[in-house]
Amino acid sequence: MHGLRYAYAQNRHEELTGWSCPTAGGPVTKDLTPEQREIDHEARLTFSRELGHEREAVTAIWVADRRERGQTMRHSAQLTIIIC
């Protein structure tokens, strides 16, 4: 079941943004332009809702690379609870 969530999130990220997510070899958030960051943010909110969540932070589990997941975990107590 979790594998399906990963695949769905990664596919939706590319459909909504036009580029691969970091997990699939795409750019990490810090390398995006401000405009691309907004597109990325909206895409993550969209597929987060589609997968039954209401927070962008949970999307790091599905689409962020290790470096981004570590940053998100430090900045989001909610994500740490979900992972643990």
Secondary structure, 3 states (H helix, E strand, C coil): CHHHHHHHHHHHHHHHHCCCCHHHCCCCHHHCCHHHHHHHHHHHHHHHHHCCCCCCHHHHHHHCCHHHHHHHHHHCHHHHHHHC
